[in-house]
Amino acid sequence: MTEQTEDRTAEDGTYVEADAEFTRDTRYIPTRITVDGRDGYRVESGRYRLVVARACPWANRAIIVRRLLGLEDALSMGLCGPTHDKRSWTFDLDPGGIDPVLKIPRLQDAFLARFPDYARGITVPSIVDVPTGQVVTNDYPQITLDLSSEWTQYHRNGAPDLYPDNLRDEIDEVADLVFHDVNNGVYRCGFAGSQEAYESAYYSLFARLDWLEDRLTDRRFLVGDTITEADVRLFTTLARFDAVYHGHFKCNRNKLNEMPALWNYARDLFQTPGFGDTIDFTQIKQHYYMVHTDINPTRIVPVGPDLSGWLAPHGREQLGGRPFGDGTPPPPPKPTEVVPAGHGT
């Protein structure tokens, strides 16, 4: 018998009908910011603002890549708060609830400035053209690839190559599998509209996690011997797994810390500059447990789990590999971009 559920709206604005499988709306704004400006937006230092939320795994990717590449001075960053209503992410962390650069209270304002009748989800990450106040793109997979390939003139000395030419096909292949079964798979579990849809997503998720466990048993990183875009994309889901997805999204065959290779891999990245220092566990839990009221109507945010294990030794160095290749770790984050005290491990 099919279990009846109420219709629901996911955080990206995707509408999920009762008894249906969750399907993410991937119709993002495809405009790109490039060196040649072929879409009307040329790479320029100081012209654009990257709008993110630390709570969101898709935005967290852009935060990490921007930091690893050292783009802080070329591309400013606006931080939305961890909760939002059905209209939009908001800048409630800023004084007066107004972004200090864009001078708007809601990310929606930048979308409507360019598309007055914009009817899809208002999502992070987004890049906004500061002079016009108009959104340029919210195509999160392309944003990080372009930061690596189009913004090279503003990369820091020692920036890693996160998307090397000779590994792009393999990175794309692995990232696609991870997206469908893991990154989006946890949402397919959490927002399933029927028992059948949930179980299908659940088994696909853990089959892929088992595949990743095997793949990472004897290699330090997903593709090649350095950190790549593929690692960034997997990490942001793993960082949220035990804190949110295991309980809130019913991804509960086991916790991440019960899968030795994946747990050690995740901690290896977490302890690498540019990864763990972007993670705000407090905001992550607030977002999922307070925004998804159809799943958690009381909006009570759990106290646990214990997060101290993220800083325990992982032993992955014995597998070799060079995290930054011929490059170097990024410097500490700017004081204005440090995760608030007590929000990490």
Secondary structure, DSSP 4 states (H G I P E B T S, - for coil): -PPP---EE-TTS-EE-TTPPP-----------BSS-TTS-B--TTTEEEEEETT-HHHHHHHHHHHHHT-TTTSEEEEE-S-B-SS-BB-TTSGGG--TTT--SBHHHHHHHH-TT--S---SSEEEETTTTEEEE--HHHHHHHHHHT-GGGPPTT---SS-GGGHHHHHHHHHHHIIIIITHHHHHHT-SSHHHHHHHHHHHHHHHHHHHHHTTS-SSSSTTS--HHHHHHHHHHHHIIIIIHHHT---SS-GGGSHHHHHHHHHHHTSTTTGGG--HHHHHHHHHHH-TTT-TT-PPP-----GGGGS---GGGG---TTTTS-PPPPPPGGGSPPTTS--
